[in-house]
Amino acid sequence: MTVKPENGIFASTQSVKIILFLLKLKRLHTFFVNQYLFKKEYLFSIFFLLYIGSGFAQEKGGFKIPDSLKGKSFEDLYYKLAEVSSDTIKSLLYINSYLQKAKQEEEKIHMARAYWISSNYYDKNGLQLKYLDSSVAVSKDLKNPYFPALAYSARGGYFYNTSNYKQALQNFFLSLDAAKRNNSDEYIYIAKNNIALIKSKLGKYDEALTGYKECLEYHTKDGLKDTLRYLLINLRISEVYTEKKVLDSSSIYAQEGMKISKMMSADPFNLYYHFVFIEGVNDYYRKKYSATRDNIYIALPYLSNDIDKNRILSAYLYLGKALDKLDKEKEAQKYYQKLDSVFQASGRVSNEIREAYSALVKHYKEKRDTENQLLYIEKLLKFDSILQSDYKELNEILVKQYDTPELLAEKERLVQKATTKSSRYGVYIVILIGSVLIFVGLFSYQFYRRRLYQKRFEVLTQKKDTPKEVKAELSAPKKEVSATDIGISPSIVDEVLTKLQEFEVKKGFTSSKVTLTQLSSSLGTNNKYLSKIINVYKEKSFSQYINDLRIDDIVERLQEDKKLRNYTIKAIARETGFNTAEVFSKAFYGKHGIYPSYFIKKLEKL
């Protein structure tokens, strides 16, 4: 077997020994599985990238490369590490040598890779994020097909696993930008897959499906379907269809996934059983509760080391719900309480945990166990307050699944009962009232803001039906001004205004290169005259004039072009002449009081 450096990443032919070792690894990450474990030339690289890192803490102690390893190439150290992979002490020697060599020779690509490797082994005390930050820092300016795209993707994975979806999404966007900048198609679609995953978590199922299917099309362009990459995306699509309750479509993908994964010679993630689990969930919605129970019992042992930790939570929930339907209350409560334990231990926020709390409240209500009912109502309200503060968009979806007025009414009844029963409930009452006030305040604010945005949206969409003649009249100068009053010849003013009208009709403002100097030159006038004419006759500054034209144009196009709505905000911004999504969103909000993402979302519901 021969190995050669290629773009900073080692490549090799397939090795049975390495494949067997990879199957034993438990630290493979969702966001990296999608990028490597599928092409023969990357398998040896995966071993190198995922295994090492245990000894990076020694780096601070001034590690020195042993004489026996001095002069060794990165490739030599890489092979030696592969040979001693089962010996931790020897592995530390080679990885520390690798890192030290990278530093001495100022090889940033090798340093970035080493820091990323280390992050897979340090998941406490903030060290994992520290190493990922280091990987980003040394590679952010590299022009390489793997870094910094991989470093940003890894950091996004860290935030995803800590339920910080906002930061995760931001890093996935950075990974996408880096991949595009360095023409790395592989990482472009990895980033798109990860972004679709976040959208799915936020309940944007249609957008998630669009993203997943685009990735699926890319990964099957050569007609290959018997790969882990294909199966993982297939799994996601099946899950999203289940969430949408489009069960037939979900089963089509799940059945195909089971068929292909069963034929694969190597399936390190036991994906067959993940598809079995999804079919179990589909059976629940088909009211086949025994089949749900049986399928989840079969799949459960294989979900504990899931590449996406939420799937084990979902298994607990649906197993509890199915057992409830089969009148196995005692068994059902065991799985609901497992979900409570997960939240208490990790603080991990998920829809499954909220449903479990709702089920526990209902259970103790039916049992007339006031103390436990009050306990779980308090936990449910606390859970919602976390969602309100950290996951506003996700919360809008989740809170609707619980009848808030009924919950608050039940709280009042329990408080009344508690005050007459025993003073030991006094502390509960105080906490509960405080929690409810916070919850109601946050919920009221969100309700007010949604109403306000809805009104602004309605006003904006009504403008679509305004006749063009009226629009022209509205966009005309709002007051009569004599050209001589502003010190410019009337003929020049008329000429400039006529050319400005032509500029607007031809949509010259959609060019990101429009400046006062450029436009005045093209109109045959000077900066001073053009600025003054726009200030007086358009009653705007030059930048406001251009931005308003762009916003009015994109509002009209978004209402007429459904395909444009599928673009990212960044792509839409560039389409209409803005250089960044942030400037575009700020200008849109400044003119209409809502953000473009909200406007598009509401248009899709019309």
MIMIVO-300634 format. One line per 3 residues: number of its first residue (from 0); for each residue y, z negated, x of C-alpha. Coordinates in steps of 0.2 Angstrom, whole numbers, plus 5000, padded with zeros to 4 digits. Each point is the difference from the previous one (the first is absolute). Example, Ala and Ser with C-alpha at 12.3 -4.5 7.8 and 13.67 -1.06 7.14 Angstrom:
<atoms>
0	4978/4961/5062 | 5017/5003/5006 .
</atoms>
This chain:
<atoms>
0	5000/5000/5000 | 5017/5005/5007 | 5016/4992/4996 .
3	5018/5006/5003 | 5017/4993/4995 | 5008/5010/4986 .
6	5017/4996/4994 | 4998/4983/5006 | 4985/4996/4990 .
9	4982/5002/5007 | 4989/5012/4992 | 4981/5002/5001 .
12	4984/5006/4992 | 4990/4990/4988 | 4991/4985/5007 .
15	4986/4992/4990 | 5002/4983/5009 | 5018/4999/4996 .
18	4997/5005/4982 | 4988/4986/4998 | 5012/4988/5008 .
21	5014/5005/4988 | 4989/4996/4985 | 4999/4982/5006 .
24	5019/4999/5001 | 5008/4989/4987 | 5018/5003/5005 .
27	5002/5018/4994 | 5016/5001/4990 | 5003/5010/4984 .
30	5015/5009/5007 | 4990/5005/5016 | 4984/5004/4992 .
33	5009/5015/4992 | 5005/5007/5016 | 4985/4999/5013 .
36	4983/4997/4994 | 4997/5018/4995 | 5002/5012/5015 .
39	4987/5001/5014 | 5013/5001/5014 | 5008/4984/4994 .
42	4985/4988/4999 | 5001/4994/5018 | 5019/4997/4998 .
45	4997/4989/4985 | 4989/4989/5010 | 5013/4998/5013 .
48	5014/4997/4987 | 4992/4988/4989 | 4989/4989/5011 .
51	5011/4994/5014 | 5015/4987/4999 | 4992/4983/5001 .
54	5007/4996/5017 | 5018/5005/4997 | 5006/4983/5000 .
57	4996/4999/5019 | 5013/5013/5002 | 5014/4987/5001 .
60	4991/4991/5013 | 5003/5013/5013 | 4984/5009/5000 .
63	4995/5010/5016 | 4989/5015/5000 | 4984/4995/5011 .
66	4998/5010/5016 | 4984/5008/4994 | 5010/5008/4986 .
69	5015/5005/5009 | 5002/5019/5001 | 4989/5002/4985 .
72	5007/5013/4987 | 5003/4996/4982 | 4984/5010/4996 .
75	4990/4990/5012 | 5006/4983/4993 | 4996/5007/4983 .
78	4982/5005/5004 | 4997/4983/5008 | 5007/4991/4985 .
81	4988/5010/4989 | 4985/4995/5011 | 5004/4981/4999 .
84	5005/5000/4982 | 4988/4986/4995 | 5006/4989/5014 .
87	5017/4992/4995 | 5005/4993/5017 | 4997/5017/5009 .
90	5009/5009/4986 | 5015/4989/5003 | 5000/5005/5018 .
93	5001/5018/4996 | 5012/5000/4986 | 5012/4989/5010 .
96	4998/5012/5015 | 5004/5014/4988 | 5016/4992/4993 .
99	5006/4995/5018 | 4997/5017/5006 | 5009/5008/4986 .
102	5015/4988/5004 | 5000/5004/5018 | 5000/5018/4998 .
105	5012/4999/4985 | 4988/5010/4989 | 5007/4997/4983 .
108	4986/5008/4990 | 4987/4989/5008 | 5011/4985/4997 .
111	5003/5004/4982 | 4981/5002/4997 | 4996/4984/5009 .
114	5012/4990/4990 | 4993/5008/4984 | 4982/4995/5005 .
117	5006/4982/5003 | 5007/4999/4982 | 4983/5002/4993 .
120	4994/4983/5008 | 5016/4989/4998 | 5002/4997/4981 .
123	5007/4982/5001 | 5017/4992/5005 | 5009/5017/4998 .
126	4992/5007/5016 | 4993/5015/4991 | 5017/5006/4994 .
129	5007/4996/5018 | 4988/5012/5008 | 5003/5013/4987 .
132	5019/4999/5003 | 4996/5002/5018 | 4990/5016/4997 .
135	5014/5007/4989 | 5013/4995/5013 | 4992/5009/5015 .
138	4995/5016/4990 | 5015/5003/4988 | 5007/5013/5010 .
141	4984/5008/5006 | 4996/5018/4995 | 4981/4998/4997 .
144	4989/5005/4986 | 4994/4982/4999 | 5014/4988/5004 .
147	5011/4994/4993 | 4992/5006/4984 | 4985/4989/5003 .
150	5011/4984/5004 | 5010/5002/4985 | 4985/5003/4989 .
153	4992/4984/5008 | 5015/4990/4996 | 5000/5006/4982 .
156	4982/4995/4999 | 5005/4982/5006 | 5013/4999/4986 .
159	4989/5007/4987 | 4987/4987/5004 | 5013/4986/4998 .
162	5005/5008/4983 | 5017/5004/5007 | 5000/5017/4992 .
165	5018/5004/5003 | 4998/4998/5019 | 4984/5009/4999 .
168	5008/5015/4992 | 5014/5000/5012 | 4988/5001/5015 .
171	4990/5014/4991 | 5015/5010/4998 | 5004/4998/5019 .
174	4983/5005/5004 | 5002/5016/4989 | 5016/5004/5009 .
177	4993/4998/5017 | 4985/5010/4995 | 5011/5014/4994 .
180	5011/4999/5015 | 4985/5002/5012 | 4991/5013/4989 .
183	4985/4989/4997 | 4992/5006/4983 | 4987/4987/5002 .
186	5012/4986/4999 | 5011/5008/4987 | 4986/4999/4988 .
189	4994/4983/5006 | 5018/4994/4996 | 5000/5009/4983 .
192	4984/4992/4996 | 5007/4982/5004 | 5015/5004/4990 .
195	4990/5005/4985 | 4990/4983/5002 | 5017/4990/4998 .
198	5005/5010/4985 | 4983/4996/4992 | 5003/4982/5004 .
201	5017/5001/4991 | 4992/5008/4985 | 5007/5018/5003 .
204	4983/5007/4997 | 5005/5018/4997 | 5010/5001/5016 .
207	4986/4992/5009 | 4988/5013/4993 | 5011/5014/5006 .
210	5000/4993/5017 | 4982/4997/5001 | 4995/5017/4994 .
213	5012/5008/5013 | 4991/4990/5014 | 4983/5005/4992 .
216	5005/5018/5000 | 5005/4999/5019 | 4984/4991/5005 .
219	4989/5012/4991 | 5008/5016/5005 | 4985/5005/5011 .
222	4988/4996/4986 | 4993/4984/5007 | 4997/4986/4988 .
225	4987/4989/5009 | 5013/4990/5010 | 5006/4982/4999 .
228	5018/5007/4998 | 4995/5010/4985 | 4991/4986/4992 .
231	5014/4987/5003 | 5013/5011/4991 | 4987/5004/4986 .
234	4998/4981/4998 | 5018/4998/4998 | 5002/5014/4987 .
237	4985/4993/4990 | 5009/4983/5000 | 5017/5006/4994 .
240	4991/5010/4986 | 4992/4983/4995 | 5017/4992/5000 .
243	5006/5013/4989 | 4985/4998/4989 | 4995/5018/5002 .
246	4982/4995/5002 | 4992/5017/5000 | 5010/5007/5014 .
249	4997/4983/5010 | 4981/5002/4997 | 5000/5018/5006 .
252	5008/4994/5017 | 4989/4985/5001 | 4984/5009/4996 .
255	5004/5013/5014 | 5004/4986/5012 | 4984/4991/4997 .
258	4990/5017/5002 | 5009/5004/5017 | 5000/4982/5007 .
261	4981/4999/4996 | 4996/5015/5011 | 5011/4995/5014 .
264	4991/4994/5016 | 5014/4988/5004 | 5010/4990/4988 .
267	5008/4985/5009 | 5010/4994/4984 | 4985/5001/4988 .
270	5011/5012/4989 | 4985/5004/4989 | 5002/4982/4993 .
273	5019/5002/4998 | 4997/5014/4988 | 4986/4990/4991 .
276	5014/4987/4997 | 5012/5012/4993 | 4987/5006/4988 .
279	4997/4982/4995 | 5019/4998/4996 | 4999/5017/4990 .
282	4985/4992/4990 | 5010/4985/4996 | 5013/5011/4991 .
285	4986/5009/4992 | 4994/4983/4993 | 4984/5001/5010 .
288	5002/4982/5006 | 4982/4998/5006 | 5002/5016/5011 .
291	5016/4993/5007 | 4992/4984/5005 | 4985/5008/5007 .
294	5010/5013/5010 | 5012/4987/5007 | 4986/4988/5005 .
297	4992/5015/5010 | 5016/5004/5008 | 5008/4983/5003 .
300	4990/4996/5017 | 5008/5016/5007 | 5018/4997/4995 .
303	5003/4984/5010 | 5005/5009/5015 | 5009/5013/4990 .
306	5013/5012/5009 | 5012/4995/4986 | 4999/4982/4996 .
309	5005/5002/4982 | 4984/5008/4995 | 4990/4983/5002 .
312	5014/4992/4989 | 4997/5014/4987 | 4981/4997/5001 .
315	5003/4981/4996 | 5011/5004/4985 | 4989/5013/4992 .
318	4985/4990/5003 | 5008/4986/4991 | 5006/5011/4986 .
321	4983/5007/4997 | 4992/4983/5000 | 5013/4994/4988 .
324	4995/5015/4988 | 4981/4995/5002 | 5004/4982/4995 .
327	4997/4993/5018 | 5016/4990/5000 | 4994/4988/5014 .
330	4996/5014/5012 | 5016/5009/4995 | 5011/4985/5005 .
333	4992/5000/5017 | 5006/5017/5004 | 5018/4997/4993 .
336	5001/4984/5010 | 4995/5010/5016 | 5016/5010/4997 .
339	5010/4985/4998 | 4993/4993/5017 | 5005/5017/5008 .
342	5018/4998/4994 | 5001/4982/5005 | 4993/5003/5017 .
345	5009/5016/5005 | 5015/5003/4988 | 4993/5017/4997 .
348	5008/5008/4985 | 4990/5011/4989 | 4998/5005/4982 .
351	4982/4994/5000 | 5006/4982/5004 | 5013/5001/4985 .
354	4986/5005/4988 | 4989/4986/5006 | 5014/4987/4996 .
357	5002/5008/4983 | 4981/4998/4997 | 5000/4982/5006 .
360	5014/4996/4989 | 4991/5008/4985 | 4984/4991/5004 .
363	5007/4982/5001 | 5010/5003/4985 | 4984/5004/4990 .
366	4992/4985/5008 | 5016/4989/4995 | 5001/4994/5018 .
369	5019/4998/5000 | 5001/4993/5017 | 4991/5016/5008 .
372	5009/5012/4988 | 5017/4993/5006 | 4995/5001/5018 .
375	4995/5018/4999 | 5016/5004/4990 | 5010/4992/5014 .
378	4991/5011/5013 | 5002/5015/4989 | 5019/4997/4999 .
381	5001/4997/5019 | 4991/5016/5003 | 5012/5010/4989 .
384	5015/4992/5009 | 4993/5006/5017 | 4998/5017/4992 .
387	5018/5000/4994 | 5007/4996/5017 | 4989/5010/5011 .
390	4992/5014/4990 | 5013/5005/4986 | 4993/5017/4997 .
393	4982/4994/5000 | 5005/4985/4989 | 5006/5012/4986 .
396	4983/5007/4999 | 4991/4983/5001 | 5010/4989/4988 .
399	4998/5013/4986 | 4982/4996/5000 | 5003/4982/4994 .
402	5009/4995/4985 | 5015/4990/5007 | 5007/4993/4983 .
405	4982/4994/4996 | 4999/4992/5017 | 5016/4991/4998 .
408	4996/4994/4982 | 4984/4993/5006 | 5009/4991/5014 .
411	5011/4992/4987 | 4985/4994/4990 | 4992/4993/5015 .
414	5015/4991/5006 | 5002/4992/4983 | 4982/4994/5000 .
417	5002/4994/5018 | 5015/4989/4996 | 4990/4990/4987 .
420	4983/4999/5009 | 5004/4993/5017 | 5013/4997/5013 .
423	4989/5009/5013 | 5006/5016/4994 | 5018/4996/5003 .
426	5000/5009/5017 | 4992/5015/4993 | 5013/5001/4986 .
429	5014/5000/5013 | 4992/5013/5011 | 4996/5011/4985 .
432	5017/5000/4992 | 5008/5004/5017 | 4987/5014/5003 .
435	5004/5007/4982 | 5019/5000/5002 | 4998/5009/5017 .
438	4988/5012/4992 | 5010/5003/4984 | 5016/5003/5011 .
441	4992/5012/5011 | 4992/5009/4986 | 5016/5001/4990 .
444	5009/5007/5015 | 4987/5013/5002 | 5001/5004/4981 .
447	5019/5002/5001 | 5000/5011/5015 | 4986/5012/4992 .
450	5011/5001/4984 | 5015/5004/5011 | 4991/5013/5010 .
453	4993/5008/4984 | 5017/5002/4993 | 5007/5008/5015 .
456	4985/5012/5001 | 5003/5005/4981 | 5018/5003/5004 .
459	4995/5011/5015 | 4987/5010/4991 | 5011/5004/4986 .
462	5011/5009/5011 | 4986/5013/5002 | 5004/5007/4983 .
465	5019/5002/5003 | 5006/5018/4998 | 5005/5008/5017 .
468	5017/5004/4993 | 5003/4981/4997 | 4993/4996/5017 .
471	5012/5012/5008 | 5014/4992/4990 | 4995/4983/5006 .
474	4999/5005/5018 | 5017/5008/4999 | 5015/4991/5008 .
477	5005/4985/4989 | 5018/5001/5002 | 5014/5013/5002 .
480	5007/5000/5018 | 5013/5012/5007 | 4994/5008/5016 .
483	5017/4998/5007 | 4999/4981/4997 | 4987/4998/5013 .
486	5009/5012/5012 | 4988/5014/4999 | 5004/5018/4994 .
489	4993/5003/4982 | 4992/5016/5006 | 4990/4990/5013 .
492	4995/4987/4988 | 4994/5013/4987 | 4990/5009/5014 .
495	4992/4984/5006 | 4995/4994/4982 | 4993/5017/4996 .
498	4989/5000/5016 | 4995/4982/4997 | 4994/5005/4983 .
501	4990/5014/5008 | 4993/4987/5013 | 4994/4989/4985 .
504	4992/5015/4991 | 4991/5005/5016 | 4995/4982/5003 .
507	5006/5000/5018 | 5001/4981/4999 | 4981/4999/5001 .
510	5001/5004/5019 | 4999/4984/5010 | 5012/5008/5013 .
513	5015/5000/4988 | 5015/4992/5008 | 5019/5000/4996 .
516	5003/5011/5015 | 4986/5012/4997 | 5004/5002/4981 .
519	5019/5002/5004 | 4996/5014/5013 | 4989/5009/4988 .
522	5013/5000/4986 | 5013/5006/5012 | 5011/4985/5000 .
525	5003/4984/5011 | 4993/4982/4998 | 5016/4993/4995 .
528	5003/5012/4985 | 4982/4999/4994 | 4999/4981/5001 .
531	5017/4999/4990 | 4995/5013/4987 | 4983/4991/4997 .
534	5009/4983/4999 | 5013/5006/4987 | 4990/5012/4990 .
537	4983/4993/5000 | 5007/4982/5001 | 4986/4996/5013 .
540	4999/4998/5019 | 4991/5015/5009 | 4983/4990/5002 .
543	5000/4994/4982 | 5004/5017/4994 | 4985/5007/5010 .
546	4988/4986/4995 | 5004/5001/4982 | 4997/5019/5000 .
549	4983/4996/5008 | 4995/4986/4988 | 5005/5010/4984 .
552	4990/5015/5007 | 4984/4989/5003 | 5001/4991/4983 .
555	5000/5017/4991 | 4986/5007/5011 | 4989/4985/4998 .
558	5001/5001/4981 | 4995/5018/5001 | 4988/5001/5014 .
561	4984/4989/4998 | 4993/5005/5017 | 5016/4993/5009 .
564	4996/4983/4992 | 4985/4999/5011 | 5010/5001/5016 .
567	5003/4984/5010 | 5018/4993/4998 | 5003/5005/5018 .
570	4995/5018/4997 | 5011/5001/4984 | 5014/4993/5011 .
573	4998/5014/5012 | 4998/5013/4987 | 5017/4996/4993 .
576	5009/4998/5017 | 4999/4981/5004 | 4994/4996/5018 .
579	4991/4984/4995 | 4992/4993/4984 | 5010/4984/5002 .
582	5017/5009/4999 | 4993/5011/4985 | 4994/4985/4990 .
585	5017/4990/5003 | 5010/5015/4995 | 4989/5003/4984 .
588	5002/4982/4995 | 5018/5000/5004 | 5003/5014/4988 .
591	4988/4996/4986 | 4995/4981/5002 | 4981/5004/5002 .
594	4990/5005/5015 | 4992/5017/5001 | 4982/4993/5000 .
597	5003/4991/4983 | 5008/5016/4993 | 4985/5010/5005 .
600	4988/4987/4994 | 5008/5000/4983 | 5001/5019/4999 .
603	4981/5001/5002 | 4998/4989/4985 | 5011/5012/4988 .
</atoms>
